[in-house]
Amino acid sequence: MGAVDYYYLIIDVSDSMHGNKIGAVNDAVNNMIFRLKRVKMAKDITLKVVSLTYSDEVNWSTPFPVDVTSFTYSDPAVHGKASNMGKVLEELDAKLKRQAEASVSVSTNTTIIFFTDGLMTDDWSASLEKIKNNDTFQKSNKIAVTFGDELSIDIAKENLSVLLGGEKNIVIDNFVELNRVIFEQYK
C-alpha cells in the first residue's frame, strides 16, 4: 500500500449551529466528499475519512477511518446546548494514536477539519495541551471553517487560532477557500 491521506471531519452540532449554519456545513461536507471520491478515482490514491459530531456528547460516525468511496455522510441535526471541545480533543487524541499505530510502515498525510462557529462552552485548555504532544496531531494539516455574523466570526477565529496553533494551519470562513486548500494538492 502506498501513502494514505486521512481526513478527520469534526462537526459542531450544538444549539448555536441551528438553521443556516448546519445547513451550510452539510452542503460543504457533501460537496467535499463528492470531490474527494472523484480525486480518488482520477488519481488512484488512498483517501480515508472519519467524522465526529459534537455538542454535549461526542459521537464518531464510524469506528475507524473508511475509504472515501465507502463513506456516507448523514446530514446531522443540531442537538445539545454545549460545545464540548475538551471531549472532542480527548477523542481525537486517542483516534490519532490508533491511526499512528496502524500505519507504522505507511506514509500518511492527515488533515483535520473543524466545522464550527467556534463558540466553545467548556474549558478545553488541558485537553489541548495533552493533544499537542500527539505527533500525528502536530504534523497534521488543521483547518477550521467558521460560520456566523462578523462579530461571532472574529470570536471564533480567536478561539480557533489557539486550537489550531502553528502558522501552516488556517481558519477560513468560506467553502470556496476550503476547496482551494484541500484540492490544490491533487492537481
C-alpha positions as CSV (number, residue, x, y, z in Angstrom):
1,M,0.0,0.0,0.0
2,G,1.3,3.5,-0.9
3,A,0.6,6.7,1.0
4,V,-2.7,7.2,2.7
5,D,-4.4,10.6,3.1
6,Y,-6.7,10.8,6.2
7,Y,-9.5,13.3,6.6
8,Y,-11.0,13.9,10.0
9,L,-14.2,15.9,9.9
10,I,-15.1,17.5,13.3
11,I,-18.6,18.8,13.1
12,D,-20.2,21.1,15.7
13,V,-23.9,20.2,16.1
14,S,-24.5,22.2,19.3
15,D,-27.5,24.6,19.6
16,S,-25.6,27.6,18.3
17,M,-25.2,25.8,14.9
18,H,-29.0,25.8,14.2
19,G,-30.6,26.9,10.9
20,N,-28.3,28.0,8.1
21,K,-25.1,27.2,9.9
22,I,-25.7,23.4,10.0
23,G,-27.2,23.5,6.5
24,A,-24.0,25.1,5.2
25,V,-21.9,22.5,7.0
26,N,-23.9,19.7,5.5
27,D,-23.6,21.2,2.0
28,A,-19.9,21.7,2.3
29,V,-19.2,18.3,3.6
30,N,-21.3,16.5,1.0
31,N,-19.6,18.6,-1.7
32,M,-16.1,17.8,-0.3
33,I,-16.8,14.1,-0.1
34,F,-18.1,14.1,-3.7
35,R,-14.9,15.8,-4.9
36,L,-12.6,13.5,-2.8
37,K,-14.3,10.5,-4.4
38,R,-13.6,11.9,-7.9
39,V,-9.9,12.6,-6.9
40,K,-9.5,9.0,-5.7
41,M,-10.8,7.7,-8.9
42,A,-8.8,10.0,-11.1
43,K,-5.5,9.7,-9.2
44,D,-5.9,6.1,-7.8
45,I,-4.8,7.2,-4.3
46,T,-6.0,6.0,-0.9
47,L,-8.2,8.5,0.8
48,K,-9.8,7.7,4.2
49,V,-12.4,9.7,6.0
50,V,-13.9,9.7,9.5
51,S,-16.2,12.2,11.0
52,L,-17.2,13.1,14.5
53,T,-20.1,15.2,15.7
54,Y,-20.1,17.0,19.0
55,S,-22.3,19.1,21.3
56,D,-22.8,17.9,24.9
57,E,-21.6,14.5,23.6
58,V,-19.1,13.3,21.1
59,N,-20.1,10.7,18.5
60,W,-17.9,9.1,15.8
61,S,-19.8,8.3,12.6
62,T,-17.5,5.3,12.0
63,P,-15.4,3.4,14.5
64,F,-12.4,3.8,12.2
65,P,-11.4,5.7,9.1
66,V,-13.0,4.3,5.9
67,D,-12.2,4.6,2.3
68,V,-13.8,7.7,0.8
69,T,-15.8,5.6,-1.7
70,S,-17.4,3.7,1.2
71,F,-18.0,6.8,3.4
72,T,-21.6,8.0,3.7
73,Y,-22.3,11.4,5.3
74,S,-25.6,11.6,7.0
75,D,-26.5,15.2,7.5
76,P,-26.5,15.5,11.3
77,A,-29.2,17.5,13.1
78,V,-28.4,20.1,15.7
79,H,-28.9,18.8,19.3
80,G,-27.5,19.6,22.7
81,K,-26.7,23.0,24.2
82,A,-23.0,22.9,24.8
83,S,-19.9,22.7,22.6
84,N,-17.6,20.2,24.5
85,M,-14.3,20.8,22.7
86,G,-12.3,19.3,25.6
87,K,-14.0,15.9,25.0
88,V,-13.5,16.3,21.2
89,L,-9.8,16.7,21.7
90,E,-9.6,13.7,24.0
91,E,-11.4,11.5,21.5
92,L,-9.3,12.9,18.6
93,D,-6.1,12.3,20.5
94,A,-7.0,8.6,21.1
95,K,-8.1,8.1,17.5
96,L,-4.9,9.7,16.1
97,K,-2.8,7.5,18.3
98,R,-4.5,4.4,16.9
99,Q,-4.0,5.7,13.4
100,A,-0.3,6.1,14.0
101,E,0.0,2.5,15.4
102,A,-1.9,1.1,12.5
103,S,0.1,2.8,9.8
104,V,3.7,2.5,11.1
105,S,5.1,1.3,7.8
106,V,2.9,3.6,5.6
107,S,3.4,7.2,4.7
108,T,0.4,9.2,5.8
109,N,-0.9,12.8,5.4
110,T,-3.6,13.8,7.9
111,T,-6.0,16.7,7.6
112,I,-8.3,17.7,10.4
113,I,-11.1,20.0,9.5
114,F,-13.2,21.6,12.2
115,F,-16.7,22.9,11.1
116,T,-17.9,25.2,13.8
117,D,-19.0,28.6,14.9
118,G,-16.0,28.5,17.3
119,L,-18.1,29.2,20.4
120,M,-16.8,26.6,22.8
121,T,-18.6,26.3,26.2
122,D,-16.1,24.2,28.2
123,D,-12.6,24.7,29.5
124,W,-10.6,22.8,26.8
125,S,-7.2,24.1,27.6
126,A,-6.0,20.9,29.4
127,S,-7.1,18.7,26.6
128,L,-5.4,21.0,24.1
129,E,-2.1,20.8,26.0
130,K,-2.4,17.0,26.0
131,I,-3.1,16.6,22.3
132,K,-0.2,19.0,21.4
133,N,2.0,16.1,22.5
134,N,0.5,13.8,19.9
135,D,2.9,13.5,17.0
136,T,0.2,12.9,14.3
137,F,-1.7,16.0,15.6
138,Q,1.4,18.1,15.5
139,K,2.2,17.1,11.9
140,S,-1.4,17.2,10.6
141,N,-2.9,20.0,8.5
142,K,-5.5,21.7,10.6
143,I,-8.3,23.8,9.1
144,A,-11.3,25.4,10.8
145,V,-14.3,26.6,8.8
146,T,-16.3,29.2,10.7
147,F,-19.9,30.3,10.5
148,G,-21.9,33.3,11.8
149,D,-22.1,37.0,11.7
150,E,-19.0,39.3,11.7
151,L,-18.7,39.6,15.5
152,S,-19.1,35.8,16.1
153,I,-16.6,35.0,13.3
154,D,-14.0,37.3,15.0
155,I,-14.5,35.5,18.3
156,A,-14.4,32.1,16.5
157,K,-11.2,33.0,14.7
158,E,-9.5,33.9,18.0
159,N,-10.6,30.6,19.7
160,L,-9.8,28.5,16.6
161,S,-6.4,30.1,16.1
162,V,-5.5,28.9,19.7
163,L,-6.9,25.5,18.9
164,L,-5.1,25.0,15.6
165,G,-1.8,26.6,16.6
166,G,1.1,27.0,14.2
167,E,1.5,29.1,11.1
168,K,0.5,26.5,8.5
169,N,-2.9,25.9,10.0
170,I,-5.7,28.2,8.9
171,V,-9.1,29.5,9.9
172,I,-11.4,30.3,6.9
173,D,-15.0,31.5,6.6
174,N,-16.0,30.3,3.1
175,F,-16.2,27.0,1.3
176,V,-14.5,28.2,-1.9
177,E,-11.3,28.7,0.1
178,L,-11.8,25.3,1.8
179,N,-12.0,23.6,-1.6
180,R,-9.0,25.5,-2.8
181,V,-6.9,24.5,0.2
182,I,-7.9,20.8,0.0
183,F,-7.9,20.2,-3.7
184,E,-4.9,22.2,-4.8
185,Q,-2.6,19.4,-3.6
186,Y,-4.2,16.9,-6.0
187,K,-3.8,18.9,-9.2
